Amino acid sequence: MEIQISNDILNKFKLKNHEYLVDPTYYDLPSGKQEYKLYSYLTTFFDNSIILDIGTLNGRSAVSLSHNESNQVISYNIVDDIKDPNHIIYTKSNIDFRIKNVLEDLTHELVAKTKIVMIDIDHFEVIEREIIQRLDELGFSGIILLDDIHHPAPKEREAMQRLWNSLEYKKYDVTKYGHWSGTGLIVMNSDIKPSFADKIIFIHIPKTAGASINETLNNVDALYGETGFTHKFAKDVISDIMKNIPSMAVVRNPYDRLYSIYSFYSKMRNDIPGSMTFEDFILSYEEKFMGTLQENGHPHAFNQCFDYVSNNGEVIVSDIIHFENLENEFGEFCKKYSIAASLLHKNKNPKKYTFNKSSLYTKEMRENVERLFSDDMKHFGYSYENW
């Protein structure tokens, strides 16, 4: 099951059950500041299930998790923080409040019916870890929401970061969609796939219209973090917790891209000597240029496209666009991810180069390109004949 998560989706999501709140403060704040929109939204993906709210406090999380009336919320606290047995919150038909340690109740029967577990307790990692391990032992299948993984207090933050970093399940730091102090989402023994649709990881390969795409996506606030601004490899950018965020790169026929690199870097940047001929550039490419240019501190500007988008021989970027069909494929990409953008054009070579293709590359030059850019030829279908 895929669950689309974005700030736009969450901030359009209507919370309800305000009348049951002990303290409505913070409840309606947008996603990224408070977690209640995220919690309520996630409950709509499950029906007739049990949801465990571990750490009742004043009941806001319990109320938000009770959004889907077909589910039953069991809210646990070791002390009564509400302190008003006559409060209307206790009349909410699909919340069962229990003053006890949740570990006393965790059984195969209960866990088998449970799809969401929210943990917000003392933030010193010991009990949180015990609960998570017990859920795994009992075969829990669903989502665990871990609050305050970036706790503002130093000791609690250290403990929660140690816990979060040690967990080996599929996990996602969803702080930007949840609580400002950190929200972790763990998928345990399930095929649930969170998909974060409002930001794009852009892998910027030199001389593939990267500056244009970078500015286009940045102008509509569609870039994830600092991606797009530096020529980094995808394997150095896309961590395990980011694998479900859409990623994109543009690839280009090596024969065309190499001449563009030569024209741009020899005339505009001086990284290639202006007196060097194109033939000398290609024949000395491996020795003098591949993996040597320190642009923005990253020595990858002249590598083949495949190096940018792969890890251990496999393409790890979700969407590959071909420079040769840039306008159409970028348009389809934006449509796929609901990005309202039209492609800008930056860093173009000052004059469109004109040449006789048949005479530009000698046999020796072609052999060098075929050898050094073999992965681009193999994986993206490029050749001397189709450029």
N, C-alpha and C positions, 0 to 999 in steps of 0.2 A: 504494500500500500504506500503510495506517495502522498506526502503531506506538504503542500505548498505553504511556505512561510515568508512573509515580507512585512515590512512596516506599513505599507499601503493596505494590505489585506487586514492586518490586525487593527489599524486605526479606524477602519471603516466598520469593524465588527462591533455590534451593539451589545454591551453588557446589560444584564438584567438582575433582578432579585435584590435591588438596592434596599428595599424595605426591610430586609432581614439583617442588614449590617449593624454590628455593634458600634463600629466607628467607620464612617464612610471616607475618612481622610485617605487620600492617595488612590482610591479605588478606580477612579476614572481617568487617571493620568495616562498619557500615550505609551505605547510599547517602547521599550528602551529606557523608560523611567521606572515604570512599575510592571509587574509580571502578570497582572490579572487578566488582561486581554488575551495574552498567550495561553494562559491556563484554560480560560473558558473556551477559546477557539479549539484547542486540542480535544476537548471533550466531545465536540460535534462529530469526531471521526469514529466514535465508539458508541454502541447502543447496548443496553441491558447488561452493563458491566459494572464491576466494583472499582472504585477509585479510592486509594488510600491517601489521606491528607495527614502527614506525620509532622506535628507541630502546629496545633490549633491557634495558639495565642488568642487574638481577638476574633478569629473566625473568617477573616476576609478571604483567605485562600480556600477555605471550605465552601464558602458561598460561591466563589468564582468557579470552582470545580463542579458545583451542582448545576451548572448551566443547562446541561442536557438532562431533562427530567427522567429519562429512561434509565439513567445510571444511578447507582447508590454510592454515596460518599460516606466513608467511615473516617472520622477525624479524631486523631489521637493527641493527647497531651498528658504529661505526668502530673500537672497541677491544673487547677481551674483558674484560667486567666480572665475569663468572662465575668465571673463573680456575680451573676444575676440569673438565678434559675428560672425566673419568669420572663426573660427576654424573648422576643419574638423569634430570634434565630433558632430556638429549640423547637419551633413548630414547622420548620422547613422539612417537608415530608421525605425528601431523599438525602438527608444528612443524619447520620448516627454519630453523636458525640460520645467519646469514651475517654475517661480519665484512667489511663493505664499505659504500660509499656507495650508498644506494638509488637515487640518480639514475643510476647506471651500469646499473641493471637495468630501469628503467621503459621499457617498450615497448608498442606498441599491443596486442600479443598478451597480455602480462601484465595490462595494465590492463583489457582487455575481460573478463577472468575475475574481476576484483577487485570486491568489494562493500563492504568496510570498510577504511579506512585510519586507523590511529592514529598520531599524531605527538607524540612527547615527547622533544625533543632539547635544544638548548642554550638555547632561549627568548630568542634575540636577534633573531628575526623574519626574518633574511635567508634562511637555508636553509629555514625553514618556508614562507616565501612562494614560494621557488623550487620546492619540491616541489608545493605546491598549484597553482601556475601550470602546471607540467609535467603534472600529472594532468588539468587542464582541457584543455590542448592535445591530449592523447591521448584525449579523449572519455570520461574516467572518469564512471561513473554509479553513485552510491551514497552512502555516508556517510563523512565525514571527522571523526574525533574529535581535537580539539586540546586537549592538556592544559595546565594552568597558565595559563589566560588571565587569571587574577588573581594572578599569581605574588607571593609575599610579599616578595621582594627588589626594591627600588625600580627599578633599571635594567632588570631582566628584566620587571617588571610594566609599565613604560612601553613597552617594546618589544612585548610581547604584546598590550597594549591597543591600540597603534597598528596592529598587524597585524589584530587582530580587528575593529576599527572600520572598517578599510579594505576588508574583504572584502564583495563585493557579491552573494554567493550567498545562497540561503535559509539562514539560520543561527539557532541557538537557544542561548542561554546556559543550559545544563542543570546548572549548578554544584550546585543543590539536590538533584540526583539523582546527581551524580558525585563529583568530587574537591573537597575543601574549598577548594583553591587555584585552582579554576576549571576547568570543563570546557565546551568549546564543541563544538556539533554542527552540522556543515555538511552540507546536502543539495545535491549537485552533479548536474545533468543527470538528475534522477530525479523520479518522482511520489511518492516516500516522504513521508508526512505524520506527523510525530510529534504525538501528542495527549496533553496533560498533564491527566489526568483527576482529580487529587486536589485541585485548587484552582480557585476560581471568581473571575473578575473581575466584580464587581458594580458596575454603574453606577447610582448612587443619584439618582433623580429626585425632587425634593421633592413631598410629598403623594401618593405612590403606594405607601404602606406600606413605604417604604425603611428607616426605623428598625427596624421589626419584622424585615424580612428581613436587615438588617445584623447585628442581634444574634443571630438564629437561625443564620446561617452562621458567625458568629464564635465562637459557643459550641461548634461542632463542628469548629473550625479548618479551615473550608473556604474562607476568603477568601484571595485572592491578594494579598500585600503589604498596602498600606494602602487598597486599593479598598473602596468602600462607606462610608468614613468622611467623605468630602467630596463635594460636589455638582459633580463634574468631568465634562466632556464625554468621551465614549468616545475621540474623536480625540486627546485630550490624555493618555489613559491607555494605550490599546492600541498599543504600538509594533510594528514589523515582527516582532520576535522573540517577541511575545506573541500573534500572530494565531491560533495553534493552541490557545491556552488557552481553555476555554469561558468565554463572557461572557454576562451576563444583565441585563436591565432590565425594569421594570414600567411600562407605559403606561396612561393613563387618559383617558376621554372629557373633552375640554377643558371642557365645560359643567359637569360634575360636579367636576372638579379645580379649576376657578377658584373655585367657591363654597367648596370645602374650603380653598383657599389663603386666601381672604378671611376665613373663620371662624377659622382657626388663627392667621394672622399678625396679625390685628387684635386678637384677644383674648388670645393666649398670648405673642406676641413683640413686639407694638407696632411692627412694621415697616410696618404699615398703620394710619393714625390711627383710633382707636376711634370717632371721630365721623363717619368717612366712610361713606356708604351704599354698598351693593353696586353700585348703578347708577353712582355716581360712580367707584367703583373700576374698573369695566369700561370706562367711557367715557374714563377718563384712563390706562388701563393702559399703552398704548404710550409715552406721554410720561413717566409718573412711575415705572413699575414694571418693565417688561420690560428685563432686562439691567442692572438697577441695584442689586439687593440684594447687599450685600457679605457674605453669609453664609460664614464660614470663609475669607474672602478671595477668594471666587469669585462673580462677578456674574451668576450664571446661574439663580438659584433660581426665577425666574418665567418662564423660557423655555418654549417648547413642548417636548413630549417628543421630537419628531423631532430637535431640535437636539442632544439628549444622546446619541443612539444612531447618528448619521450622520456621514459625512465626504464632502464633495463630492457631496452629494445621494443617497448610497447608505447603507443601513443596514449598519453594521459590527459590531453586536452579534449574537452567534450565536443567542441565545435571547430572544425577546420574550414576556413574560407580560402578560396583560390584567388590570387591576385588577378588572374586573367579574366575572372568573372566577378570582380569586386563589387560593383554597384548592386548587381542583382542578389548576390549571396549575402552581402551585408544587410540589404533590405529585408531579406527573408529571416536573417538572424534576429534583427530588431523586432520583426513581427512575431517571431517565435517567443521572445521573452518580453513582449509588450514594452519595448523601448521606443519612445517617441523621439526619433533623431533622424536627421538627414546628413549624409557623409560630407564632411568638410574636406578641403584639400590643402595640406601643409607640406613643407619641405620637398616640393617637387624640384627635379633638376631644372635649372633655369631655362634650358633649351631642350626640347624633345630631340633626343639623338636620332639621327638618320644614318643608315649604313646598309650595305649589302650583306645580309646575313650569311650568305654562302662564302663570303671572303673574310668575315670577321674572325672566325676560329680556324686555325690550321688543324691538321690531323693530330699533331702532338698536343696542342691546346685542348682539343676535344677529349683526348685520352686522359689528360690530367683532370678535367672536370668530371668525367665519368667515374674516375677512381675516387676523387675526393668527395663527390656529392652523390655517391651510389645509393645512400639511404633515401635521399629526396627523390631520386629516379624511381626506386622500388616502391616506396610507400605512397607517393603522390602522383604516380603515373607520368612523370615528366621525361622528356627525351630531347635530343637535339632537333629531331624532326617536328616536334609539336610546339615549338616556341614561336 
